[in-house]
Amino acid sequence: MASSSAYGGAGLIDLLLGEHGCILALMRHEERRLPSMSLRELKECGAAMEAVLQAHAVEEDQLLFGALGDVPPAVRATLEAMFGEHQEMRALLDELKTIRHALRARSLLARLFELAREHFAVEERVLFGLVRQWLAPEQLLQLGQEYARRRGLQISS
């Protein structure tokens, strides 16, 4: 992206949605391989998933959830549920690191994929719409620019 005008309206939600698409594609690929993976490969899969899911969750927690401030109780409850799911995913990934049997590792990864899909669906159906109502488009654009800076994306003015 050569200029901020080319960057245009890519606010934080748009960028997070793009990540959802990439993460879901990675999960579909890995799910097809799960039955034939060795324990070592399952752990490597978990490490790759941890890298992308953690990076995604950090941006959501810090940029998106952090920008909302004082929201109505219904929105707060949704945010807390989303944050709780981030914690659950972290716990599954931590447990995977200690597993010594491929069958249990497969089960943990399958649960992780299921949880991530459900999490993304709620964000896409509910949370992102609420955020768009709550935050101004200019603020979402600024958050998107901060996301890009954190990710090392080169966007010039």
Secondary structure, DSSP 4 states (H G I P E B T S, - for coil): --SHHHHTT--HHHHHHHHHHHHHHHHHHHHHHGGG--HHHHHHHHHHHHHHHHHHHHHIIIIIIHHH-S--HHHHHHHHHHHHHHHHHHHHHHHHHH---HHHHHHHHHHHHHHHHHHHHHIIIIIHHHHHHHS-HHHHHHHHHHHHHHHT-----
